Structure formats: structure tokens, C-alpha cells
Amino acid sequence: MSDTTFTALVTTETQEWQKSFRHCQPVAGSLQDSPGSNRLSTTIPVGLDRSHPKFRSTDYRRISGMSEELKRLKKSYQNRDRVVRALTEDTALRIAVVQNTRTVQTAQQRHGLSPLAAVFLGRALSGASLLASFLEGEERVSVEAMGNGVVGRVFAEAMQVGEARGYVEHPNASLDFGRENAGLRDGLGIGLLRVSKVLYHHREPVVGVVDLQEGDISTDIANYLIQSEQIRSAVLLDVDIDQDGKVAHSGGLLVQAMPKVDDERVEQVEQNIRELRNLTELWSTGYKPEEVVRMVADSPVNIASSSPIDFFCRCSIDRFKSALVTLGMDELSDMHAKDQRKLVCQYCNERYQLSDEDFDELFESLKTGR
Ligand SMILES: [Zn+2]
């Protein structure tokens, strides 16, 4: 099989998705299935019940309350967005699966995204989180698609430590899918995909740019990995929108074949991915990322990490002020005179308001050069 055929795989509606369940095996070590997890529901220590003379009602409330809190924490952990990274035991494939429904829902709420814009940003956020899962610590990767279509520019950035953020140039963009030959590719149109990595021990970001191939983000990221990084890769990104136009589920899958892996193995994995149908349907029926990893690998795997993900931006009024100082005294004085106090973070849509004290501080630091 040539390198170019192991590319983005778009699931087909006609396939029987149940077929893929033959690959499914129980997840060992997940919080849900852990034999030790019952301890979280213990409310009263052994030998100390309400009839015990030393037992006080306040203790009961405290212990009981703790248990409820632990239960809540356990439930919230189980439902947290995560990216799972794994390597097959024979080291032939590395696999990452992201379940990031809440992250994409937050992105949609923060930016007030139309369904179409949410699909594009959700896919880009998934792609960025998948790529970031192979990095370290605060190394980060951005995925930026720019085209002449209705959504314009889509930007998503993720760190290995789990933060993800992004935006769409035209948040209200929509398409008439009833039109002949209309498709998702019209959202971005003709343009470029730019992937940028900020890595430890690199002075400059490592940047790769390729033409948009399908404009669906999935194919485009796979194409970037093959063209720019020369890694045979399959990418599957999926955002499901409900009847109200809100994000219902979101997820993504990235499989990379190591050099010298034979074509037969790659073809089998491709087939496994095709049989998955779509990730969002798996999330809606309770499947976990680890299970998807195993379904795709169809061979023993070592789970390397399972990291939480959140929509999170490091912006703050102080960061804005540090940037504003670079504008210089004239421009800042002009802003103050025109009462231009509102600041909006492009990445997360957080709004800030500059006070007179903030302006004083800015003028002072310009005067003193600090
Ligand atoms: Zn922000």
C-alpha cells in the first residue's frame, strides 16, 4: 500500500457499525470497572454505625457528605474529556483517541458558534489535542485552516497538559446543504492548512503548510502528516450536532504507522477504522476512548497516558496590559481619550475592561521603562 492511501478515513453510513464491536474488549483499569472503586461509596467505617454510643450525628453528616463528594468527583472524572495515547505491543502503531464533547460545547457557547462553525472548530480542536498528546508538558500545537469559504479561518491550539482553545473567523457561518453538490468542503473552500508546534529545545516553532485537500479538517490533517512529516497516518474527526444546533458529542482518532510496518497490517487497521462508523455514536452509547483504541488496534496495546482536556485560555488582564505597553504612549493616550476600554480575547471570547488605574499603571510603566 502506498503512503497516500493510508489517509483520512471518512466513515460510511452504509456499513454495519455493529461489526466493529467484535473488536471490543473490556477496559482493564478504568475507574468504572476497577474492583477497588467500591471504596468510594463507603459511607460509614466498619464497626461505626449510627447505633454506636460514640457516634455523633455531625460525624455521620461529615462522612456521608464526603462520600457524596467523592461520588460526585468520581462521576465527574468519568465524564471528563480525555485524550488517550497508546502504542501497540509490537510497536507497529501509535494511536490517540480524544473524547472532547465538553470542550467543544464550551467553545460553541463561548463564541456563540453556528452548527457549521462548531463542527469546524470542534474538528480542529480534536486534531490539535490528538497531535498534542504526542508532545510533552507545555509543548503545544496549533492547527489553522484558512480558505475562501464561508467560515474563513479556523484556529485551534492544544497543549499536551490538556488545555485547548480556538476560534472561527465567521462564527455565524452557515451553508445550504440542500443545494446540489453542497458539502462540508464549501465551509473552508480553497486554502491552506498550517500546523505549528512550539517545542522544548527549539528556538522557533516547527511549521508545516499544505494545501487544503478536502477542507474537512480530517483529511487535511492526515494529508499534512503524510506530506509534511512523512508519517503514514489515519485521522477521523467527528462532531455531532443535535436538533437544536448544539454540539451533542465530539471526538477524534489518530493512528500512525511506524516505519517498516507491512502493508497488510496497515490495511487491517484501515478496515477496523472504517468499521467504527463514527465516534460520536460510540460516545452516545457509553464507549470510552480506551475501548476505541483497542477496537482499532485489534492487537494488544499499552496505554501510555489518559489525560484530561479542558477548554482553557491563559489570557488575563495583566497579559493584555503587557501587550498594550508595546503600543507606546501616543496610542495608549489616544485609547484613553476615546474611552476605548473593552478588550476581547480572540481565542476564548473573554471580555475585560480597562480601569483608570489600569491606564495609570500602563502610563507609569511606559515612563519608567519597566
Ligand atoms: Zn482568552
Boltz pocket constraint, residues with backbone or C-beta under 6 A from the ligand:
constraints:
  - pocket:
      binder: B
      contacts: [[A, 313], [A, 314], [A, 315], [A, 345], [A, 346], [A, 347], [A, 348], [A, 349], [A, 350]]
      max_distance: 6.0
